Every structure is written in C-alpha cells, then in structure tokens.
Amino acid sequence: MPAERLTPDWLAGEVRRLAGPDFTPATPLALAVSGGADSLALLWLAARAFGARAQVLTVDHGLRAEAAGECAMVESVAAAQGLEATRLTLAPPPNGQEAARLARYSAMAGVCRAKGIGHLLTAHHLDDQAETLLMRLARGSGLSGLAAIRPVSAFDGLLLLRPLLGHGRGDLRAIVEAAGWRPADDPSNRDPRYDRTHARALLAQTPWLEAERLAASAAHLADAEAAMLWIDERLWEGRSGEAGGRLWLDPEALPPYLRRRLLARAFRALEAPAPDGPALTRLLQRLEAGAGGTLGGLRVRAAAGRWWLSAAPPPRRG
C-alpha cells in the first residue's frame, strides 16, 4: 500500500468503514498507545482525523522501570496534540504475555465503558499480521487461526478497530520521525523467549518471505473463514435438532472438515467449554468408529446414524 495513502483523511474514512453506519462525526473513540513508534503514529494521525473526541489510553504494567516514564511521554505527546490521556497502572501479570494482554484490554474496556466510548483503535499493522500468520502456521492452527489479526473484533462490549493492517512498520515509523518524536523502545520485542521475536527475525532474514504477501494470504483466509461461518449456519439449520432432552447432529455424507465444524458448533450451542484441536480430533475418531466419549462436560455418542450430545453426569464419588 503506498505510503502517501497513510493520511489523517484516509484514517478517518477507514475507521468509518470498519465501525459501520453508527459511527458519526460525534462518536467518541479511544486509542491504545504504548509509546512505541506504531502507536505514536496512530496518535498523530488520529489527532488530526478526529480531534479531541479521540482519547488516549496508555498502560503501565509495572514490568519495567522505564514503563512509567514511557507513559509520561505518551501523556505529554497527547496533551501537545490536544488529546486527553488516561494512564492505567496495573499489577504485573503472573502468567506472561497473554495474561498481560488480557489484563490490558480488560482495563481499557473498563475505562471506555466508564467514559461512554464504544470503539478502541489499536496500531496493529501489516508486519504484525505477517508475523502472526507465521506463528499460527508454526502452531498448526486451523482456518480461523490462520486468518490472523482481524480488522474488527469485539472484546468485553468494546469494538476493537485495527485500521492500519494494510500499512507496514516503516510507514508508521516515518510519520513519527517526521513529527520529531522519539518512540519508546521495548526490549521484549527482541526477547528470544517469545515466538514473535523469532517470526520477526525470520521475516528480516528471508527476502522471499514478503510481509505484504503473507498479510494478503491472511486476508484471503479471513474471507474463507467468513464463508465457512455462512455455511455453518446453513448446516446447523438442516443438520441439528433436539429429541428426548438431547441435541442430535446428522453428519451423513458431510466432508470431514464440515463434520468437525458441526461438532464444534454443538459445543457452543450447549455452552460447553470449547475443546482444543487434538481433543476434538480424538472425539471425532471415536464417533466415526461408532462409539463416543465425554468432553467439556458433555457426553457424546454415535447411534442410529446420528451423533447425540447431552450433559455428562457428575463423577461418582468413591
């Protein structure tokens, strides 16, 4: 995507497109700004695209001594752009990056609810998308996982918008350099304990792995997943029902992939914990053999050409 397209007017139009018709010139929004180059570029663009109705949220997890100073820098930059900034100070998460991410988004969602804000913009970009696809491939993810980062998603009543997914890290850094800002440097981005560090290094060291093409593949996979969700609805309407207090599924003549999706949908319909991939595969194998099993609090059995699901009885006490 040409760098010249990355303008405040372009951002305003892209956010309107992602947010949908309810997003008006008066709709408030929030920006997740860590102080890195990516999020500072988002701040610069949003300040000019939306003015004071854009509010900045910055989070200090207490993981690094520099974090408080980085939050102060974000607050100073935001104030200079005429934007209100809120600092969220959280306790260090006990279980690594994923726990930190969830805590961060939960805290920002709480602030947004309190302020009557329904949209949060993040600075995820094209290189993030390419790295995520490589990480998901390495983990053996299915179609939904390989669709990688979505432009729009929901979290705790908040709509997360990622308008910069079509632009690369270099485009965003150029905005920050032109503004004369010095972005924060998070050493965790180079920490070899994290998969993303290795994915980023692989992209940098492998010329034929182009971030733009990988991101395009993720977008194609997202389109395919959207089509499969449409198919899921039609399958559910015609291949499921209830009898004798049990949910039944009709897998006859379905390709294995659709059988798998139909079974996974049944777990969601019964509000059972979503099974992981290997556990679902083992259950499918038992059903194909005419047996069944217990998974996620559900008893699943094959009988009379159908699969039957019901709540599993509690374990017997000795």
Phi, psi and omega per residue, in radians:
M1 nan 2.249 -3.096
P2 -1.065 2.424 -3.101
A3 -1.090 -0.515 -3.086
E4 -1.136 -0.307 3.111
R5 -1.316 -0.287 -3.069
L6 -1.454 1.401 -3.084
T7 -2.216 2.857 3.069
P8 -0.994 -0.704 3.122
D9 -1.110 -0.713 3.105
W10 -1.094 -0.767 -3.138
L11 -1.059 -0.760 -3.132
A12 -1.036 -0.756 3.130
G13 -1.183 -0.684 -3.133
E14 -1.180 -0.696 3.105
V15 -1.136 -0.723 3.088
R16 -1.061 -0.714 -3.130
R17 -1.122 -0.774 -3.103
L18 -1.248 -0.654 -3.048
A19 -1.332 -0.479 3.120
G20 1.649 -3.119 -2.976
P21 -1.166 -0.324 -3.136
D22 -1.350 -0.162 -3.139
F23 -1.480 2.007 -3.057
T24 -2.016 2.990 3.091
P25 -1.059 -0.205 3.121
A26 -1.812 -0.054 -3.067
T27 -1.225 2.181 3.085
P28 -1.340 2.733 3.101
L29 -2.601 2.856 -3.140
A30 -2.136 2.705 3.112
L31 -2.107 2.272 3.032
A32 -1.524 1.991 -3.039
V33 -2.225 2.003 -3.136
S34 -1.563 -0.402 -3.033
G35 1.879 -0.149 3.030
G36 -1.274 2.952 -3.069
A37 -1.054 -0.682 -3.077
D38 -1.083 -0.879 -3.070
S39 -1.303 -0.502 3.049
L40 -1.164 -0.643 3.068
A41 -1.103 -0.713 3.073
L42 -1.053 -0.747 3.123
L43 -1.042 -0.815 -3.121
W44 -1.042 -0.817 -3.128
L45 -1.148 -0.794 -3.063
A46 -1.193 -0.602 3.120
A47 -1.050 -0.627 -3.134
R48 -1.508 -0.466 -3.135
A49 -1.424 -0.631 -2.978
F50 -2.141 -0.245 -3.130
G51 1.149 -2.599 -2.990
A52 -1.229 -0.169 3.092
R53 -1.321 -0.129 3.006
A54 -1.606 2.177 3.128
Q55 -1.981 2.528 -3.053
V56 -1.748 2.324 3.029
L57 -2.059 2.255 3.110
T58 -2.316 2.482 -2.943
V59 -2.104 2.324 3.009
D60 -1.972 1.918 3.130
H61 -1.454 -0.116 -3.086
G62 1.252 0.329 -3.107
L63 -1.489 -0.441 -3.113
R64 -2.339 2.561 -3.136
A65 -1.106 -0.471 -3.082
E66 -1.371 -0.234 -2.988
A67 -1.068 -0.724 -3.123
A68 -1.089 -0.713 3.101
G69 -1.156 -0.612 3.102
E70 -1.168 -0.698 3.071
C71 -1.108 -0.700 3.108
A72 -1.099 -0.676 3.092
M73 -1.087 -0.771 3.121
V74 -1.067 -0.765 3.132
E75 -1.057 -0.711 3.139
S76 -1.159 -0.780 3.127
V77 -1.109 -0.764 3.135
A78 -1.060 -0.787 -3.137
A79 -1.067 -0.686 3.130
A80 -1.151 -0.416 3.106
Q81 -1.646 0.078 3.118
G82 1.395 0.388 -3.110
L83 -1.942 2.493 3.037
E84 -1.339 2.418 3.126
A85 -2.179 2.472 3.093
T86 -2.150 2.210 3.091
R87 -1.676 2.297 3.091
L88 -1.924 2.075 3.139
T89 -1.831 2.050 -3.057
L90 -2.035 2.731 3.038
A91 -1.245 2.580 3.100
P92 -1.004 2.287 -3.130
P93 -1.229 2.520 -3.068
P94 -1.421 -0.309 -2.926
N95 -2.178 0.650 2.975
G96 1.513 -2.879 -2.965
Q97 -1.123 -0.724 -3.098
E98 -1.139 -0.717 3.090
A99 -1.113 -0.682 3.102
A100 -1.111 -0.735 3.138
R101 -1.074 -0.809 -3.135
L102 -1.127 -0.706 3.117
A103 -1.120 -0.701 -3.141
R104 -1.102 -0.839 -3.129
Y105 -1.205 -0.627 3.094
S106 -1.085 -0.748 3.135
A107 -1.141 -0.751 3.138
M108 -1.166 -0.648 3.097
A109 -1.094 -0.684 3.115
G110 -1.100 -0.742 3.108
V111 -1.126 -0.737 -3.138
C112 -1.081 -0.748 3.109
R113 -1.057 -0.760 -3.117
A114 -1.120 -0.514 -3.119
K115 -1.675 0.013 -3.130
G116 1.254 0.544 -3.129
I117 -1.838 2.284 -3.103
G118 -1.916 -0.063 -3.073
H119 -2.259 2.257 3.089
L120 -2.127 2.175 3.120
L121 -1.668 2.366 3.019
T122 -2.095 2.867 -3.013
A123 -1.769 0.421 3.073
H124 -1.009 2.406 -3.012
H125 -2.303 -3.054 -3.024
L126 -1.037 -0.717 -3.140
D127 -1.169 -0.666 3.040
D128 -1.020 -0.724 -3.126
Q129 -1.097 -0.793 -3.136
A130 -1.110 -0.754 3.134
E131 -1.106 -0.709 -3.130
T132 -1.126 -0.710 3.119
L133 -1.077 -0.754 3.114
L134 -1.079 -0.748 3.127
M135 -1.093 -0.729 -3.131
R136 -1.205 -0.651 3.062
L137 -1.059 -0.757 -3.128
A138 -1.104 -0.479 -3.111
R139 -1.587 -0.046 -3.138
G140 1.307 0.568 -3.100
S141 -1.172 2.728 3.051
G142 -1.535 -2.884 -3.023
L143 -1.011 -0.806 -3.097
S144 -1.083 -0.752 3.130
G145 -1.175 -0.642 -3.112
L146 -1.274 -0.276 3.025
A147 -1.182 -0.226 2.979
A148 1.081 -2.378 -3.023
I149 -1.426 2.236 -3.113
R150 -1.589 2.513 3.090
P151 -1.072 -0.524 -3.137
V152 -2.365 2.336 3.023
S153 -2.640 2.917 -3.125
A154 -1.950 2.524 3.074
F155 -2.574 1.988 3.013
D156 0.891 0.825 3.105
G157 1.428 0.029 -3.097
L158 -1.924 2.463 3.062
L159 -1.648 2.051 3.114
L160 -1.607 2.172 -3.135
L161 -1.999 2.342 -3.136
R162 -2.188 1.354 -3.012
P163 -1.284 -0.212 -3.020
L164 -1.700 0.195 -3.059
L165 -1.102 -0.343 3.116
G166 -1.576 0.058 -3.097
H167 -2.084 2.544 -3.081
G168 -1.516 2.901 3.141
R169 -1.002 -0.677 -3.120
G170 -1.110 -0.672 3.112
D171 -1.071 -0.720 -3.101
L172 -1.243 -0.718 3.119
R173 -1.094 -0.613 3.141
A174 -1.094 -0.629 3.104
I175 -1.113 -0.765 -3.104
V176 -1.174 -0.714 3.117
E177 -1.120 -0.713 3.121
A178 -1.131 -0.544 3.113
A179 -1.341 -0.226 -3.124
G180 1.371 0.361 -3.132
W181 -1.636 2.597 3.090
R182 -1.863 1.872 -3.078
P183 -1.264 2.766 3.064
A184 -1.251 2.649 3.110
D185 -2.039 1.929 -3.134
D186 -1.636 1.957 -3.097
P187 -1.130 -0.293 3.116
S188 -1.127 -0.361 3.100
N189 -1.174 -0.253 3.111
R190 -2.001 0.146 -3.077
D191 -1.308 2.076 -3.086
P192 -1.194 -0.092 3.100
R193 -1.299 -0.265 -3.024
Y194 -1.841 2.420 -3.136
D195 -1.035 -0.650 -3.082
R196 -1.102 -0.593 3.092
T197 -1.047 -0.742 -3.140
H198 -1.221 -0.672 3.107
A199 -1.121 -0.712 3.124
R200 -1.130 -0.724 3.129
A201 -1.149 -0.690 3.126
L202 -1.078 -0.746 3.113
L203 -1.103 -0.712 -3.108
A204 -1.193 -0.539 -3.044
Q205 -1.677 -0.069 -3.035
T206 -2.171 1.653 -3.042
P207 -1.012 -0.582 -3.086
W208 -1.365 -0.158 3.004
L209 -1.578 1.615 -3.089
E210 -1.615 2.246 -3.100
A211 -1.015 -0.671 -3.120
E212 -1.069 -0.743 -3.113
R213 -1.247 -0.656 3.088
L214 -1.124 -0.728 3.107
A215 -1.128 -0.626 3.088
A216 -1.119 -0.692 3.098
S217 -1.093 -0.730 3.100
A218 -1.053 -0.685 3.122
A219 -1.152 -0.714 3.091
H220 -1.087 -0.701 3.136
L221 -1.176 -0.615 3.073
A222 -1.124 -0.684 3.073
D223 -1.095 -0.730 3.128
A224 -1.121 -0.699 3.112
E225 -1.126 -0.677 3.092
A226 -1.086 -0.691 3.094
A227 -1.138 -0.686 3.134
M228 -1.162 -0.612 3.086
L229 -1.106 -0.635 3.069
W230 -1.118 -0.753 3.110
I231 -1.133 -0.688 3.120
D232 -0.948 -0.764 -3.115
E233 -1.090 -0.749 -3.141
R234 -1.174 -0.689 3.089
L235 -1.087 -0.756 -3.098
W236 -1.105 -0.674 -3.136
E237 -1.132 -0.638 -3.035
G238 -1.813 -0.185 -3.014
R239 -2.159 0.307 3.116
S240 -2.468 2.776 3.112
G241 -3.026 -3.022 -3.114
E242 -2.320 2.414 3.092
A243 -2.685 2.306 3.097
G244 1.039 0.569 3.125
G245 1.347 0.162 3.116
R246 -2.125 2.634 3.046
L247 -1.545 2.314 3.081
W248 -2.048 2.632 3.088
L249 -2.196 2.492 3.110
D250 -1.919 1.754 -3.085
P251 -1.592 0.071 -2.980
E252 -0.996 2.243 3.036
A253 1.176 0.091 3.088
L254 -1.360 2.505 3.000
P255 -1.057 2.657 -3.097
P256 -0.925 -0.673 -3.103
Y257 -1.121 -0.704 3.133
L258 -1.256 -0.577 3.042
R259 -1.060 -0.736 -3.133
R260 -1.093 -0.785 -3.120
R261 -1.182 -0.643 3.107
L262 -1.105 -0.738 3.132
L263 -1.168 -0.734 3.111
A264 -1.083 -0.656 3.117
R265 -1.107 -0.610 3.137
A266 -1.107 -0.672 3.098
F267 -1.075 -0.722 3.114
R268 -1.143 -0.724 -3.119
A269 -1.089 -0.583 -3.136
L270 -1.618 0.139 3.103
E271 0.978 0.650 3.066
A272 -1.644 2.690 3.100
P273 -0.983 2.368 -3.138
A274 -1.145 2.186 3.136
P275 -1.280 2.588 3.057
D276 -1.309 2.940 -3.035
G277 -0.991 -0.919 -3.128
P278 -1.060 -0.687 3.135
A279 -1.146 -0.702 3.115
L280 -1.151 -0.664 3.107
T281 -1.091 -0.766 3.130
R282 -1.100 -0.709 3.124
L283 -1.131 -0.738 3.110
L284 -1.054 -0.703 3.128
Q285 -1.101 -0.692 3.124
R286 -1.197 -0.673 3.113
L287 -1.154 -0.711 3.120
E288 -1.094 -0.491 3.113
A289 -1.485 0.051 3.108
G290 1.517 0.209 -3.133
A291 -1.908 -2.220 -3.135
G292 2.896 -2.652 -3.130
G293 2.991 -3.022 3.121
T294 -2.085 2.297 -3.101
L295 -2.685 2.343 3.075
G296 1.038 0.542 -3.131
G297 1.406 0.148 3.126
L298 -2.041 2.514 2.980
R299 -1.704 2.230 -3.082
V300 -2.165 2.233 -3.103
R301 -2.381 2.603 3.026
A302 -1.780 2.229 3.138
A303 -2.806 2.402 3.066
A304 0.955 0.684 3.089
G305 1.333 0.109 3.130
R306 -2.223 2.874 2.994
W307 -1.854 2.334 -3.074
W308 -2.042 2.313 -3.116
L309 -2.184 2.378 3.093
S310 -2.678 2.891 3.117
A311 -1.131 2.326 3.111
A312 -1.296 2.483 3.096
P313 -1.176 2.664 3.110
P314 -1.095 2.651 3.132
P315 -1.087 2.489 3.133
R316 -1.297 2.450 3.103
R317 -1.541 2.401 3.126
G318 -1.274 nan nan
